[in-house]
Amino acid sequence: MNHAKWIAHFHRNREQRPEPDWAAPFALPESVLKPLRPSLAEYQLGDGGGPACLIAGDAEQFRGSSNAMRQIVDLWFAEEREHSRLLGRAVDRIGARRVHEHWSFSAFLTCRRAMGVRAELQVLLLVEIVSTVYYRLIRRHCTDQPLRDMCSLILRDEAGHVAFHRDRLASAGVSNWGLGGTLWELQFRLFGLAAAAMLWLTHGRCLRALGARPMEFCREIHRELSRFVWRLGRTAQVRAHQPVRPPELVGQAA
């Protein structure tokens, strides 16, 4: 894995980040604001607002595998803290109250602490994939420009985070090719759908109020999961200097 590439990416990604105009005129209807307030407040807590670090019992084995990896992980979570800051400004803008605990976040932390670091990394990756859909739908359907600008900044970061995890898995020899890869992809998709179901359970009311529909959400989730597993296989094939032949359906989704 090219550690220098990712260190450079995270440093470069700090540049040209225009702050949303939080003082811009505000005119979202109460029918949208009522479910949007708790949704953004809960995301502000979960997206970098808690322990912005790896917390599995053996997390130091991964983070401390090299000085470069330690730096990459620290830079990754620094971006998560930046997301929490942006979401905090959004929470203030829409007149919501910041929250410091939520049952879903507590359950999330409990699971992460109980898992090994490999499982924790997969959980965090899946959360970033489904969160990409959350932010994309808000940007697509929300009429408030500062909130849309915030989503654009976070989506830019999430794309880099997902790409980092893809490179990490490919470097570890994981792909979606072969029997072992097929089993890995199956569990990855199942856990991804579980993460998506949890997101819709806690934030679906907000997304519906903005104008998103359940089928739209499902299509986006399928698209993101398919894109990831296809690109992971492609990355692993390229590393092995083998030709890439995408499955038709997944190739279309990517």
C-alpha positions in Angstrom: 0.0 0.0 0.0 1.3 3.4 -0.9 1.2 5.2 2.4 2.8 8.4 1.0 0.0 8.7 -1.5 -2.7 8.7 1.3 -0.7 11.1 3.6 -0.4 13.5 0.6 -4.1 13.0 -0.2 -5.3 13.9 3.3 -3.0 17.0 3.5 -4.1 18.1 0.0 -7.8 17.6 0.9 -7.4 20.3 3.6 -7.1 22.9 0.8 -9.8 24.8 -1.0 -12.6 24.1 1.4 -14.9 27.1 1.2 -17.0 27.4 4.4 -20.7 27.3 3.8 -22.4 30.7 4.1 -24.2 29.9 7.4 -25.6 33.5 7.6 -27.4 33.2 4.2 -31.2 33.7 4.3 -33.0 30.7 5.6 -36.4 29.5 4.4 -37.0 25.8 5.0 -40.6 25.0 6.0 -41.4 23.6 9.4 -42.6 20.4 7.9 -39.0 19.8 6.8 -37.3 21.3 9.8 -39.1 19.1 12.4 -37.6 15.8 11.3 -34.4 17.4 10.0 -33.4 18.9 13.4 -33.0 15.5 15.2 -31.5 13.9 12.2 -28.6 16.3 11.8 -28.1 16.5 15.5 -27.7 12.7 15.8 -25.3 12.8 12.8 -23.3 15.5 14.4 -22.8 13.2 17.4 -22.0 10.1 15.3 -19.9 11.6 12.5 -16.8 12.5 14.4 -18.6 13.9 17.5 -17.7 10.8 19.7 -14.4 9.1 20.1 -12.7 10.0 16.8 -10.3 7.1 16.8 -10.3 3.3 16.5 -11.6 1.8 19.7 -11.4 -2.0 19.2 -9.4 -3.8 21.9 -6.6 -4.6 19.4 -6.8 -1.3 17.4 -3.2 -0.4 18.2 -2.0 -3.4 16.2 -3.4 -1.7 13.1 -2.8 1.9 13.9 0.7 1.2 15.2 1.8 -1.1 12.4 3.9 1.7 11.1 4.5 5.4 11.7 2.9 6.1 8.3 -0.3 4.2 9.1 -0.6 5.9 12.4 -0.4 9.2 10.6 -3.0 8.1 8.0 -5.4 7.0 10.7 -5.0 10.3 12.6 -5.6 12.3 9.4 -8.6 10.2 8.6 -10.2 10.8 11.9 -9.3 14.5 11.8 -11.6 14.8 8.8 -14.3 13.0 10.8 -13.9 15.7 13.5 -14.2 18.3 10.8 -17.5 16.7 9.7 -18.8 17.0 13.3 -17.8 20.7 13.3 -19.7 21.3 10.0 -22.7 19.4 11.2 -22.7 21.4 14.4 -22.9 24.6 12.4 -25.8 23.1 10.4 -27.5 22.1 13.7 -27.2 25.7 14.9 -28.4 27.1 11.6 -31.7 25.2 11.7 -32.4 25.8 15.4 -31.8 22.3 16.6 -30.4 21.3 20.0 -27.1 19.4 20.0 -27.3 16.0 21.5 -24.6 14.2 23.6 -26.0 10.7 23.6 -28.3 8.5 21.5 -29.2 4.8 21.7 -28.1 4.1 18.2 -24.7 5.8 18.8 -24.2 4.0 22.1 -25.0 0.6 20.5 -22.6 1.5 17.7 -19.7 2.2 20.1 -20.4 -0.9 22.1 -20.2 -3.1 19.0 -17.0 -1.4 17.9 -15.3 -1.9 21.3 -16.3 -5.6 21.3 -15.0 -6.3 17.8 -11.5 -6.8 16.6 -10.0 -4.0 14.6 -10.6 -5.7 11.3 -14.3 -5.9 12.0 -14.3 -2.4 13.3 -12.7 -1.1 10.1 -15.3 -2.8 8.0 -18.1 -1.4 10.2 -16.7 2.1 9.8 -16.3 1.6 6.0 -19.9 0.5 5.7 -21.1 3.5 7.7 -19.2 5.8 5.4 -20.8 4.1 2.3 -24.3 4.4 3.6 -23.6 7.9 4.9 -22.6 8.9 1.4 -26.2 8.1 0.4 -27.6 10.1 3.3 -25.6 13.2 2.4 -26.2 12.8 -1.3 -30.0 12.7 -0.8 -29.9 15.8 1.4 -27.9 17.6 -1.2 -30.2 16.5 -3.9 -33.5 17.4 -2.2 -32.7 20.1 0.3 -33.3 23.7 -0.9 -31.0 25.3 1.6 -27.7 26.2 -0.1 -25.4 26.2 3.0 -26.6 22.7 3.9 -26.1 21.5 0.3 -22.6 23.0 0.4 -21.8 21.3 3.7 -22.9 18.0 2.1 -20.6 18.6 -0.9 -17.6 19.0 1.4 -18.4 15.9 3.4 -19.1 13.8 0.3 -15.7 14.9 -1.1 -14.1 13.6 2.1 -16.1 10.4 2.2 -15.1 9.5 -1.4 -11.5 9.7 -0.2 -12.2 7.6 2.9 -13.9 4.9 0.9 -11.1 4.8 -1.7 -8.5 4.5 1.2 -10.4 1.5 2.6 -10.5 0.0 -0.9 -6.8 0.4 -1.3 -6.2 -1.0 2.2 -8.3 -4.2 1.5 -6.8 -4.7 -1.9 -3.3 -4.5 -0.4 -4.3 -7.1 2.2 -5.3 -9.5 -0.6 -9.1 -9.0 -0.3 -11.2 -8.9 -3.5 -14.6 -10.0 -4.7 -13.1 -12.7 -7.1 -12.9 -16.4 -6.4 -14.9 -18.5 -3.8 -13.3 -16.7 -0.8 -14.0 -13.4 -2.4 -17.6 -14.3 -3.2 -18.1 -15.2 0.5 -16.5 -12.0 1.6 -18.7 -10.0 -0.8 -21.8 -11.8 0.5 -21.1 -10.9 4.1 -20.1 -7.4 3.1 -23.3 -6.8 1.3 -25.4 -8.3 4.1 -23.8 -6.1 6.7 -24.1 -3.1 4.3 -27.8 -3.7 4.0 -28.1 -3.9 7.8 -26.3 -0.6 8.1 -28.6 0.9 5.5 -31.7 -0.4 7.3 -30.5 1.2 10.5 -29.9 4.5 8.8 -33.4 4.4 7.3 -34.9 3.5 10.6 -33.3 6.5 12.4 -33.2 9.0 9.5 -35.8 7.9 7.0 -38.4 10.3 8.3 -36.0 13.2 7.6 -35.2 12.0 4.1 -38.9 11.5 3.2 -39.7 15.0 4.4 -37.1 16.4 2.1 -38.6 14.5 -0.8 -36.5 11.4 -1.0 -38.3 8.1 -1.5 -37.5 4.6 -0.1 -36.8 3.2 -3.5 -34.5 6.0 -4.3 -32.6 5.3 -1.1 -32.5 1.6 -1.9 -31.2 2.2 -5.4 -28.4 4.5 -4.1 -27.4 1.9 -1.4 -27.3 -0.8 -4.0 -25.3 1.4 -6.3 -22.7 2.3 -3.7 -22.2 -1.2 -2.4 -21.9 -2.6 -6.0 -19.5 0.2 -7.0 -17.3 -0.6 -4.0 -17.1 -4.4 -4.5 -16.4 -4.0 -8.2 -13.7 -1.4 -7.8 -12.1 -3.5 -5.1 -12.0 -6.5 -7.4 -10.6 -4.2 -10.2 -7.9 -2.8 -7.9 -6.9 -6.3 -6.8 -6.7 -7.4 -10.4 -4.7 -4.4 -11.5 -2.2 -5.1 -8.7 -1.8 -8.6 -9.9 -1.3 -7.4 -13.5 -4.3 -9.3 -14.7 -7.0 -8.1 -17.1 -10.2 -6.7 -15.6 -13.5 -8.1 -16.9 -16.4 -6.5 -15.0 -19.6 -8.4 -14.3 -22.2 -6.6 -16.5 -24.6 -5.6 -13.6 -21.9 -4.3 -11.3 -20.1 -2.6 -14.1 -23.3 -0.6 -14.9 -23.7 0.3 -11.2 -20.2 1.6 -11.1 
